[in-house]
Amino acid sequence: MLKDSKEVVIDTNLLVRYLTDDEPQKAKAVDALLNSAAKGELKILIPSIVIAELVWVLESFYKMMSDDITGLVEAILNTPGVDTQDKSVIKAALKIYRSKKIDLIDAWIIEFAKAKGAKRIYTFDRKHFRDAEEVEIVSP
């Protein structure tokens, strides 16, 4: 039997429909869900992988630019009643992604390392981490 909880998890496609409004009826349904969360009627949990997938979809399919994507994702992260795991890491990664033109996943790895106190990232793809600050980028 399921426990009655006000916490719900949402999938990437809800955020895509909401942010692109390419299917207005679905976008309205997501808007109603977000409004319910803002009123405290429920709490929306977004797995961090959903944020990564969302950025990928907006970049690859919708051809959005990082500045636009960052603004949209930050708005979702700042919505009352919405919680995301590793929110501080995601927000810091979004800043790098926007300002340095590093893809979000690489920026996320940099910020994850910093949050965990790691001083070194091993990679064979050093060029993707070229502007990393506060961590050393090395090959094994």
C-alpha positions, 0 to 999 in steps of 0.5 A, a space after each residue: 500500500 502506498 503511503 499518502 504523501 504530499 511529495 511527488 516526482 515529475 519527469 522531464 517531459 512535463 518540464 519540456 511541455 511547460 517551458 516550450 508550450 509546444 502543447 498548450 493543454 499539457 503546459 497548462 496542466 503542468 502550470 496547475 501542478 506548479 501552482 499547487 506546489 506554490 500553495 503548499 498543497 504538494 511538494 514537487 521533487 525533481 531528480 537531478 538527472 531530470 535537470 540534465 535531461 531537460 537541458 539536453 533536450 532544450 539544446 539538442 531538439 529545441 536549439 535553445 541557447 545556454 542563456 535562455 536555458 539557464 534562465 528557464 532552469 533557474 526559474 524552475 529551481 526557484 519555484 516555491 514548492 519545488 525541490 531538487 537534489 544537489 540544488 546548490 551544485 546545479 545552480 553553480 554549474 548553471 553559472 559556469 554553463 552560462 558564462 564560460 560556454 562549457 556544457 552543463 554536464 562538465 560544469 556539473 562535474 566541476 561543481 560536484 568536485 568542488 562541493 565534495 572537496 576534491 581538488 582534481 578531476 581526471 579526464 581524457 577530454 581536458 578541453 571540455 574542462 579548460 576553464 575549470 577553477 579551483 580544481 586541477 584537470 589531469 589525465 590518468 
